Amino acid sequence: MPQPCSICTRPEADRKQIDQALISGRPSLRDTAVQFGTSKSALARHKAHLSTKMIATAERKEAVHVEALVDDVMVQIRDYDARIADILDRCVAAGDLRSEINALREARELTKLRAQLTGKLTTGSQIAVGVNVNTAPSLLQSVEWPILMQVLSRHKEIHDELTTALHEAGL
């Protein structure tokens, strides 16, 4: 007769925490093993017989959570689109080409972000928009830059990717 699973025989509170860690994939098997004083192999064996229903449910919840985050960002992008459109109208009316170019750049970045979030643009893809003005100001000096960074600070992966790209570009 096979030996019972060493994880299944643990106290219920420990087992539930271990199950949750295994289902979510966080922390790693090694870190979970250290945390609960067991081996990676015992965790791997236990994970193999966890209910596929539990795992599927957790994956659905994670997908719903990600969709909700994307929806929140899309709402914010729509709000910024409206604000940028207003700024563009005012720049055109005032004949302020420098600010108009900044607003167009922000609109381009929002379009890129929207395309990435909807899966229409993969990470690493680029959108090139040519602006035929020789005195284009720096994006970092634009009035909209702090607003964009504030929004992106709530989305670490995108914020980090932008920060890295700017650093690599020498900005």
Buried (B, 14 or more C-beta within 10 A) or exposed (E): EEEEBBBEEBEEEBBEBBBEBBBEEEEEBEEBBEEBEBEBEBBEBBBEEBEEEEBEEBEEEEEEEEEEEBEEBBEBBEEBBEBBEEBBEEBEEEEBBEBBBBBBBBBBBBBBBBBBBEEEBEEEEEEEEEEEEEEBBEBEEBEBBEBBEEBBEEBEEBBEBBEEEEEEEEE
